[in-house]
């Protein structure tokens, strides 16, 4: 992508992240490097999807943020500020609004790391155009299309990687929208592993019809954006092309590729939207099983960890981490002390109060929220590559041969 376009946009995103306190200093640096990497690709696709994800996630975070802040508790205070809580509930949108805890470099990488990896592989593959023997005819069509800088309807090796990048952002956008807007549903969510059980808002693995619909919307936004900037082979590029893109003479064997029609693009939009929405569901499933949802016993609200990290339930054996968590929870501590009527509690008895006020509602304490997001993004990003490989009939081995 031309620096003339990407650098001013990157500068604006950095400025906005700084002035709105939506990212930590290291988070801003990581986001800037991610944006520069995405803009280094010849196609505008990766950078455009990153920007759309940032702006759409920011907008979703701001929707009724004052209402959302009352539904959950922060492990470092009494309530979750909206832009901070989004990442904890499983969304991790592209940016935060004013106020609240800034997001960390870990949260940035959890959402864009897989796409960045696929982009690096794609940049490496751009210089490799030697067809292999798996299908000489198909390889010639791919080589011709890739020489033109486009993805044919029959697919290409580079098209597989672009599909994976699109799949990554469709999934994380769906997850962000599902988390940010689903929590506003009129009814309490149901646990995805036990649909007959109602759980508090913000529970990992809690789903609602409104949340699922919001996830579809998030994925649809990425799907439409990708259709506008994806280097599809158009009608003007359809022709009779040889092994290196040379137009063949009439007496020579014809190898052709077809440009993308409107119907092809609509199918692409539906496929990307469905795949992204599936990613949101998968994130909920992972969260319900692999991540502990900690509930505050006094209020019945879910407690969210700082920066997407695990929420401390017991202070035993946690050393400085436990002390830091408990000190930041001073308000919760004082309220719990007042509730212990007749008990001899002083300021040093913090751990006992903390253990009494929190408990694990559902899930195993194996992964934190950032790890769940990264796991989901990896499954959907690499899974998108595998799905495109199957649909286009291109062996995955072509990626490294």
HUZI-V733863 format. One record per residue. N is the residue number from 1. RES is the residue in one letter. SS is DSSP state (H for helix, E for strand, - for the rest). NEAR is the number of other C-alpha atoms within 8 Angstrom. Layout:
N;RES;SS;NEAR / N;RES;SS;NEAR
This chain:
1;X;-;11 / 2;X;-;7 / 3;X;H;7 / 4;X;H;6 / 5;X;H;8 / 6;X;H;12 / 7;X;H;9 / 8;X;H;8 / 9;X;H;8 / 10;X;H;11 / 11;X;H;8 / 12;X;H;8 / 13;X;H;8 / 14;X;H;11 / 15;X;H;8 / 16;X;H;8 / 17;X;H;13 / 18;X;H;10 / 19;X;H;7 / 20;X;-;10 / 21;X;-;14 / 22;X;-;17 / 23;X;E;15 / 24;X;-;11 / 25;X;H;6 / 26;X;H;9 / 27;X;H;13 / 28;X;H;13 / 29;X;H;9 / 30;X;H;11 / 31;X;H;11 / 32;X;H;10 / 33;X;H;8 / 34;X;H;10 / 35;X;H;11 / 36;X;H;11 / 37;X;H;9 / 38;X;H;12 / 39;X;H;14 / 40;X;-;7 / 41;X;-;11 / 42;X;-;7 / 43;X;-;9 / 44;X;-;11 / 45;X;H;10 / 46;X;H;13 / 47;X;H;12 / 48;X;H;10 / 49;X;H;13 / 50;X;H;12 / 51;X;H;8 / 52;X;H;10 / 53;X;H;13 / 54;X;H;11 / 55;X;H;10 / 56;X;H;12 / 57;X;H;16 / 58;X;H;13 / 59;X;H;8 / 60;X;H;12 / 61;X;H;14 / 62;X;H;11 / 63;X;-;8 / 64;X;-;6 / 65;X;H;11 / 66;X;H;7 / 67;X;H;8 / 68;X;H;11 / 69;X;-;13 / 70;X;-;9 / 71;X;-;11 / 72;X;E;14 / 73;X;E;15 / 74;X;E;13 / 75;X;-;14 / 76;X;-;9 / 77;X;-;12 / 78;X;-;10 / 79;X;-;10 / 80;X;-;14 / 81;X;-;11 / 82;X;H;14 / 83;X;H;18 / 84;X;H;14 / 85;X;H;12 / 86;X;H;15 / 87;X;H;16 / 88;X;H;14 / 89;X;-;14 / 90;X;-;15 / 91;X;-;16 / 92;X;-;14 / 93;X;-;18 / 94;X;-;11 / 95;X;-;13 / 96;X;-;17 / 97;X;-;12 / 98;X;-;8 / 99;X;-;9 / 100;X;-;11 / 101;X;-;10 / 102;X;-;12 / 103;X;E;13 / 104;X;-;11 / 105;X;H;14 / 106;X;H;8 / 107;X;H;13 / 108;X;H;13 / 109;X;H;10 / 110;X;H;13 / 111;X;H;13 / 112;X;H;11 / 113;X;H;10 / 114;X;H;14 / 115;X;H;12 / 116;X;H;11 / 117;X;H;8 / 118;X;H;12 / 119;X;H;14 / 120;X;H;8 / 121;X;H;9 / 122;X;H;11 / 123;X;H;9 / 124;X;H;8 / 125;X;H;10 / 126;X;-;8 / 127;X;-;6 / 128;X;-;6 / 129;X;-;7 / 130;X;-;5 / 131;X;-;8 / 132;X;-;9 / 133;X;-;5 / 134;X;-;5 / 135;X;-;7 / 136;X;H;9 / 137;X;H;7 / 138;X;H;7 / 139;X;H;12 / 140;X;H;13 / 141;X;H;14 / 142;X;H;12 / 143;X;H;14 / 144;X;H;14 / 145;X;H;14 / 146;X;H;11 / 147;X;H;9 / 148;X;-;8 / 149;X;-;7 / 150;X;-;10 / 151;X;E;13 / 152;X;-;14 / 153;X;-;11 / 154;X;-;7 / 155;X;-;12 / 156;X;-;12 / 157;X;H;10 / 158;X;H;11 / 159;X;H;9 / 160;X;H;13 / 161;X;H;13 / 162;X;H;11 / 163;X;H;11 / 164;X;H;16 / 165;X;H;14 / 166;X;H;15 / 167;X;H;14 / 168;X;H;17 / 169;X;H;17 / 170;X;H;18 / 171;X;H;17 / 172;X;H;17 / 173;X;H;18 / 174;X;H;18 / 175;X;H;17 / 176;X;H;18 / 177;X;H;18 / 178;X;H;18 / 179;X;H;14 / 180;X;H;14 / 181;X;H;13 / 182;X;H;15 / 183;X;-;11 / 184;X;-;8 / 185;X;-;10 / 186;X;-;4 / 187;X;-;5 / 188;X;-;10 / 189;X;-;11 / 190;X;E;13 / 191;X;E;14 / 192;X;-;11 / 193;X;-;7 / 194;X;E;7 / 195;X;E;8 / 196;X;E;6 / 197;X;E;7 / 198;X;E;9 / 199;X;-;10 / 200;X;-;11 / 201;X;-;12 / 202;X;-;11 / 203;X;-;10 / 204;X;-;14 / 205;X;-;14 / 206;X;E;15 / 207;X;E;12 / 208;X;-;12 / 209;X;H;7 / 210;X;H;10 / 211;X;H;15 / 212;X;H;14 / 213;X;H;9 / 214;X;H;13 / 215;X;H;17 / 216;X;H;13 / 217;X;H;10 / 218;X;H;16 / 219;X;H;19 / 220;X;H;13 / 221;X;H;8 / 222;X;H;16 / 223;X;H;15 / 224;X;H;9 / 225;X;H;11 / 226;X;H;11 / 227;X;H;10 / 228;X;H;6 / 229;X;H;10 / 230;X;-;9 / 231;X;-;9 / 232;X;E;10 / 233;X;-;14 / 234;X;-;10 / 235;X;H;9 / 236;X;H;5 / 237;X;H;8 / 238;X;-;11 / 239;X;E;8 / 240;X;E;10 / 241;X;E;15 / 242;X;-;13 / 243;X;-;10 / 244;X;-;9 / 245;X;-;11 / 246;X;-;8 / 247;X;E;8 / 248;X;-;10 / 249;X;-;5 / 250;X;-;5 / 251;X;-;4 / 252;X;-;6 / 253;X;-;6 / 254;X;-;8 / 255;X;-;10 / 256;X;E;9 / 257;X;E;13 / 258;X;-;12 / 259;X;-;13 / 260;X;-;13 / 261;X;-;8 / 262;X;H;6 / 263;X;H;7 / 264;X;H;9 / 265;X;H;10 / 266;X;H;8 / 267;X;H;8 / 268;X;H;10 / 269;X;H;12 / 270;X;H;10 / 271;X;H;8 / 272;X;H;14 / 273;X;H;14 / 274;X;H;10 / 275;X;H;14 / 276;X;H;20 / 277;X;H;16 / 278;X;H;9 / 279;X;H;15 / 280;X;H;15 / 281;X;H;10 / 282;X;H;9 / 283;X;H;14 / 284;X;H;14 / 285;X;H;11 / 286;X;H;12 / 287;X;H;14 / 288;X;H;17 / 289;X;H;11 / 290;X;H;12 / 291;X;-;16 / 292;X;-;18 / 293;X;E;13 / 294;X;E;14 / 295;X;E;12 / 296;X;E;13 / 297;X;-;10 / 298;X;-;6 / 299;X;-;5 / 300;X;-;8 / 301;X;-;12 / 302;X;E;15 / 303;X;E;13 / 304;X;E;15 / 305;X;-;13 / 306;X;H;11 / 307;X;H;12 / 308;X;H;12 / 309;X;-;9 / 310;X;-;11 / 311;X;-;10 / 312;X;-;9 / 313;X;-;10 / 314;X;-;8 / 315;X;-;12 / 316;X;-;7 / 317;X;-;4 / 318;X;-;8 / 319;X;H;8 / 320;X;H;6 / 321;X;H;7 / 322;X;H;12 / 323;X;H;10 / 324;X;H;8 / 325;X;H;11 / 326;X;H;12 / 327;X;H;7 / 328;X;H;9 / 329;X;-;12 / 330;X;H;9 / 331;X;H;8 / 332;X;H;9 / 333;X;H;12 / 334;X;H;8 / 335;X;H;8 / 336;X;H;11 / 337;X;H;9 / 338;X;H;7 / 339;X;H;6 / 340;X;-;7 / 341;X;-;5 / 342;X;-;4 / 343;X;-;5 / 344;X;-;4 / 345;X;-;7 / 346;X;-;5 / 347;X;-;5 / 348;X;-;5 / 349;X;-;8 / 350;X;H;9 / 351;X;H;10 / 352;X;H;7 / 353;X;H;11 / 354;X;H;13 / 355;X;H;11 / 356;X;H;8 / 357;X;H;10 / 358;X;E;11 / 359;X;E;11 / 360;X;E;10 / 361;X;E;8 / 362;X;E;10 / 363;X;-;13 / 364;X;-;8 / 365;X;-;9 / 366;X;-;7 / 367;X;-;10 / 368;X;-;12 / 369;X;H;15 / 370;X;H;11 / 371;X;H;9 / 372;X;H;15 / 373;X;H;14 / 374;X;H;13 / 375;X;H;8 / 376;X;H;12 / 377;X;H;15 / 378;X;H;11 / 379;X;H;8 / 380;X;H;15 / 381;X;H;15 / 382;X;H;9 / 383;X;H;10 / 384;X;H;13 / 385;X;H;12 / 386;X;H;10 / 387;X;H;8 / 388;X;H;11 / 389;X;H;12 / 390;X;H;9 / 391;X;H;7 / 392;X;H;9 / 393;X;-;6 / 394;X;-;11 / 395;X;-;7 / 396;X;H;7 / 397;X;H;6 / 398;X;H;9 / 399;X;H;7 / 400;X;-;4 / 401;X;-;5
